[in-house]
Amino acid sequence: MSPGQEGENVTRPTEPGQETAPEPATEPETETGPKTERDPDAPWLARVMHIAFFLLLGASLARFLLRHPWEDRSPWIVALSGALASLYLLGPVVGTRAAPRRIAWLSTVVAVWILLVVLAPSFAWCAVPLFYTGLRTLPARAALGLVALLTAFVVFAQVQLAHGGWDPNLIVAPPAVAAIATGVFVYSDRQAARQRALIDDLIRTRRELAAIERREGTLAERQRLSMEIHDTLAQGLSSQQMLLQAADRTWDSDPATARRHVRTAESIAERNLAEARRFVHDLAPADLAEGGGLEEALRGLAARESAAFRVDGTAVPLPERVQSALLRIAQGALANIREHAGADSAALTLSYLDDQVVLDIADDGSGFDPVEKPGGVRGHGLPAMAVRARQLGGTLTVESTPGEGTVLSAAIPLPDGPPHPASSPAPNPSAGRPPNPFSQES
């Protein structure tokens, strides 16, 4: 368990009748650059483009060296090819978003490629992967400008490779291919953005519906309880009041009638007490409401949380309030262990002592300093557990050391035992019970 984090949930509970603010959905991508990191197929497509680029670069260099014996520009071609390959390898390092360093990297790659195309038109078709890189990285208008620039140099290269022969395809084919590739990419990207917006809207709607259902369920339960209380306890108390008032008026003049009124009021009070106990039973924790008692409830909780459980001492009957409080403390402590402690093992020990019952929850997790509160006080778990214990005259103690686990002990006085008021010294829950099973000294 960690201070400042105990009992803290990801979903914040809302009061009934209070609007629940849904978590903001991620905005769909605009023209500032596609969110390729959200597309599971984007890394696969990027790898294909990288492989294609290096294949085209190697093929272009091989074609140049085969068609042109070693000449004055050959060292420059080889050096520029190596530089272009090295620059392209840096692409994943600088990221995929349109950040300044990504734009600077892309500008350098394009400049080196243009210089290569001017010196050796064979490198023109390396522009195809650069189309994709530009469309992924830049805003829409800038990307279209880059595509137009790359296409112009491809046309220039094709004309140079034709050696002066006129072929309309050399002028028309590269722009047409570039337009088709760009159109398909932009269409697919916009479709993906619309799908992301639809998914975000569905998630937001689902959260809102869940919040509405929770709120409606709470209001319905409140209405049910209010009607139950009105039809039973409130009506009974009203009848008792009228009967007692009638008994008071006739106490001197007609003692028999007054006693009859008192007996009737007593009968109504008995029925109201039974109804009140039924309400308490219905609102008790589900594990206790099943009738198995505290030990069975803790054993079932420990099994669900993969924790050990044992009972020390001779069991004695405990009031329902004590059983409910100890079960709630155990639930909160195990939730903290699961969420914050990073523990491999946890153990619950219920100890019946002479004058108190003690519940120990121990773990071998990361631990913390109970005095210091790093990260600020944000959680409510430990304070809520302490309040539950104090309401029953008990105490809650936490023993923890960073790196050595945590032991949380809730000590509640038994009904026949002496209470532990806040002004008196706190009892030592460690006395008379087993040590921490995860302590290095045990």
N, C-alpha and C positions, 0 to 999 in steps of 0.2 A: 504494500500500500504506500501511497505517496501523499504527503501533505499538500493541501491545496488542490488535490485532484480527487480525493475520495468522494464517492457518490456522484461524481459529475458524469452526466450522460450526454451523448451526442445530441439527442432530441430533447429540447427543453420542454417540460410540461407546461401546459397552458391552463389558466383558470377557466372553469366553465363559463360560457358566455363571452369570453374574450377571444377576439379574432386571432387566428394563428397566422403569423407572417411566414409565408413559404420561403424556402431558401431560393435566392435568385438563381434562375437558370442561366446557363452560359449563353451569351448572345451568339447568334449565328454569325458566321464569318462574313465580313463585307469586303470591299475592294482593297483593304489594307494588306491582304495576303491570305492565302488559304491556310487553314489549320490542319496541316497534313499530319501533325502528331496525333490527332484524334482519329485518323483513319487507319484501321489495322492493316490495310493493304498498301499504305504509303511506303513503309520501309521496303517491302518486297519490290514495288515498282522502282524505288530509288536504286536498289541493288541492280535491277535489270538495266537501268539507264547508265549506271557506272560501268557495268561490264560492256555495254554497247559502246560507250565512249572510248574505253581503252582498246577495244577491238578495232574501232574505226581509226583511232590514232595510230595503232601499230600497223594496220593495213595501209594507211596513207603514207607513213614513213617508209614502209617496205616498197610501196609502189614508186615513191620518189627515188629511192636508192637504186631500184632495178631499172627505171627508165633513164636515170641521169647518172652516169659514172661520176666518181668523186670529182667535185669541182669546188670553186672558191666558196660558194654559198652552202655547200654541204655541211661544214661544221656548224654554221649558224642554224641550219634546219634541225640537225640532231640536238643541239643545245636547247633550242626553243621547244622541241618536242619533249625533251626531258623536263624542262621547266613547266610546260603545260601539264604534264602528267603529275608532277609534284604538287602544283597548285590545285589540281582537281582532287588530289587525295586529301587536301586540307578542308574540303567542303563539309564533311560531317563534323569537323571540329568547330567550325564557326557557326554551326546551327542552321536551321531552315527558315527562321523568321527574317523579316525584312529589317534587321538591325543594321546599324552603320557598318560594322565590320563585315557582315555578310554581303552588303552591297559593294563594299570596297573589294572584297574577294572576287565577286562575280565580275566587276569591272576589270580587274586585273586579268582574269581568265579570258574574257572576251578580247581585251587588248592584245594579249599574247597570241590568241587564235587568229585575229585579224592580221597581225604581222606575219604569221606563218602562211596564211592564205595568199598574202601579197607575194611572198617569196616562193611559195609552192602551192598552186591551186589544188593539188591533190588532197589537201587537208580540209576542203570545203565541207564535206559531209559530216565532219565532227560537230557541225552546227546543230544536228538533230537533238542530241542529248542536251545541248545548251538551250534549245527552245524550252524543253521541259524544265530545266533548272530555273530559267528566267521566269516562266509562268508560275512556278511554285513559290518563288522568292519575292517578286516585285508586285506592287499594286497593278491593277489591270491596265491602266494607260501606259505606265512605264514598261510593263511586260510586252504590250503590243508594239511599242516603239523599238524595244530590243529585238523582237521577232522580225520587224521590218528591216532593221539594220543587218541582222544575220542573213536574212534572205537576199538582200542586195549584194552582199559579198559572195553568197553562193552563186548567184547569177553571174557575177563578175568572174568567179573561178571557172564556171562552166564555159563561159565564152572564151576564156584563155585556153582551156583545154581543147576547145574545138579548133584551134589554130586558124582562126579566120573564117572557117566554114559557117555558113548561115544555116541555123536550125531554129525554127520558132519555138520548139519545145525547150530550148535552152533558156528562153526568156519567160515562157508561160509556166512550165512545169514546176520550178522551185517555188514561185509565189503560190501556185495552186496547192501544192503539197503542204506548204506552211500554213495556208489559210484553213485547210481541212484539219490539220493537226491542232491548230489553235482553237478552232471552233469546237472540236470534240472535247478538248481539255476544258475549255470554259464552260461548255454545257454540262459536262460531268461534275465539275466543281460546284456549279450552281445547284445542280440536283442534289449533291451531297450536302450543301449548306441548307437547302430546304428540308432534307430529311433530318439533319441535326436539329433544326428549329422545331420540326414536328415532334421529334423524340423529347426535346427539352420541354415542349409545351405539354406533352402527355405526362411526363414525370411531374411537372408542376401541378397539373390537374389532379394526378393521383394523390399527391401530398395534400392538396387542398381538400379533396374528398375524404381522405383519411382523418384530417383534422376536424372536418364537419361531422363525420361519423362519431369520433371520440366525444366531441362536444354534445352532440345529440344524445349519445348514450349516457353521458353524465347528467344531462338535464332530465332525461327520462327516469334515471335512477333516483335523482333528487325528488322528482314529482311522485314517484312510487312511494318513496319513504315518507314524504310529507302526507300523502293520503293515508298510508298505514298508521302514522303517528296520530293524524287527526281522527281516524276512525276508531282507534284503540286507546292510546294513552291520553290524548286530549279529552276525548269524550268521557273516559273513565274518571279523569281528574275533575272534570266539570260535575259529573254525577256525585263524586265524593264531596265536593264543596257544597252542593245543594243539600245532600243528606246531612252533613255535619251542621250546616246552618239550621236545617229543620230540627235536628236533635238539640241544638243549643236553645232554640225558641221553646221547645216543649219539655226541656229538661226538668223544670220544676213542676209544671202542671200535669204532665203525662210521662212519667219516667219510663214506663214500659215501651211506649212508642219511641222515645228518644233512644233507648237501648237498641230497639229494632233498627232504627236508622243507623246507629253506629255499627252494628253487626253487618248491615248491608254495605256500608262504606268500606268496612274491613274486607269483605268478600271481593268488592270491586278492586281494592288496592292489591289484593293477592293476585287477581287476574292480570292487572296492569304490570305487576312485577314479573309475572311469567312472560308477558308480551315483551317487556323491556329486555329480559334475558334472551328471548328469541332474536330480537334485533341485534344484540351484541354477538350472538352466535353467528348470525348471517354475515355480520361485518368482520368477523375474525378471519385471520389468514386461512387460505383454502386448505393448507396442510393440516391445520388444527381442526378445521371444521369437519374433516373426515372422521374425527373421533379417535385417532390413533394416539393422541397425547404428544407431549413435547419431544420425547425421545424418538418416537417413530418419525415425527416431522423432521427433526434434525438428521436422523439417519437417511431419510429419503433425500433431503437437501444435499447432504455430503455425497451421496451416490451420484446425484446429478452433476455435481461439481467436481467429481473425481477426487474427493478429499477423504481422509481417514476420519473415523468417528469412534469414540469410546465414552463409556460412562464410568465414573468413579464414585464410590460411596453407595449408601443405601438410598434408593429413590423414595421421595416423599411427595404427596399430592401438592401441586402448585396451583395458585389461582390462575384463572384464564388470562388476567392482565399480565402476570409474570411470564407465562408461557408465550403469549403473543409478542411481548417485548423482546424476549431472548431470541425467538425465531426471527423477528425483524432484524435484530442486531447481527445475527449469523448471516442472514441473506445479504445485508449491506456489506459486511466484512468480506464475504466470499466474492461479491461483485467487485470490490476494490482490488482484491488479490488477482482476479482474472484480468482486469483491465489495466492495472497499473504496476503490479509488483513484479511481473515477469518470473513468477515462482514456478518451480518444478513440482513441488508438493505442498499440500496444506493439510491441516489436521484440526478437528473440532474435539474438544473435551468438555463434557458436562460433569461437574463435580458437585456432589451433595455434601456440604460440610455441616458442622454442628448448628450454626446459626445463619447460614447463607447458602445460596446456590450460585456457582461460578461457571460461566461459560468462557472457555479460552479458544481463540482462533489463532493458530500459528501458521506461518509460512516461511519458506526458505528463499524468499525473493530478494529484491535489491535493497529493501529497507530504506530508512530515512532518519533524519534527526528530528525527534519529536519536539525539540525546543525551537529550532529554527524552522521557518516556513518559506522555503525557497519558492520562487515563482508567484508569490502572492496567495492570498486566501481566496480560493475560487469555489471549492467544493463544499458540500453540506453534509457529507456522509458521517464523518466522525462527530461533528457537533450534534447531529440528529440522534446518533446512538447515545451520546452522553446525556441528552435530554431525556430519552426513554429510560435510561437507568436512574437518573435523578428523580424522575416522577414517581418511581417506586421506592425511593429512599436508598438506592444503590449508587455504585460508582462505576466509572469506565476508566481503565488505565491502558496506556499504550507503551510498550517496551520495544524499542527498535534501535538498530545501529546500521548505518549505511553499509551495505554489502553483506549483512549478517541476518537478514530476515526481520520479521515483526511478530510480536505476540500482543494480541488485543484481548483484554480480560474485562468481562462484565460481571460484577458481583451484586447480587440482589439479596437483601435479607429475607429469610424465611418468615412466614406469617407469625410464628410464635417467637421469632428472634427479635432482638432489640433493633429499632431503626437506626439509621446512620444519618442524622441531620447534617446539613451543610456546615454548621458551626463546629461539629465535633470532628476529631481527626478521622480521616478516611481509613477504612479498613484495608488491610493488606490482603488482596485476593490471592496472592501467591502462597500464603501460609496454608499448609495442609493439603496442597494439591501437587500433581506431578509437574516437573520442570518442562520447559519448552522442548518438544521432541526434536527440534532442529538446532538447538543450541550446541555450540561446539564444546561446551563444558559438560553436557549431559551424556 
